[in-house]
Amino acid sequence: MKNHVMLLLSFTIATIIGIFGQNMAYFLNENFFEVAPIFYLAVVTFVSISLNICILF
């Protein structure tokens, strides 16, 4: 049962990161280093995809 909860939690977090990735990228750009937001978007997208891949294994 605990494994199912962790699986569902990871999937939910990965989905939220994927949906709101652009907003997160702009937030990071405004509040941290000012680089092109596409770099932050790439990092956020990578994290989202990585979490989804980790769920499969």
HELIX and SHEET records of a PDB file:
HELIX    1   1 LYS A    2  ILE A   19  1                                  18    
HELIX    2   2 GLY A   21  ASN A   31  1                                  11    
HELIX    3   3 PRO A   37  LEU A   56  1                                  20    
END                                                                             
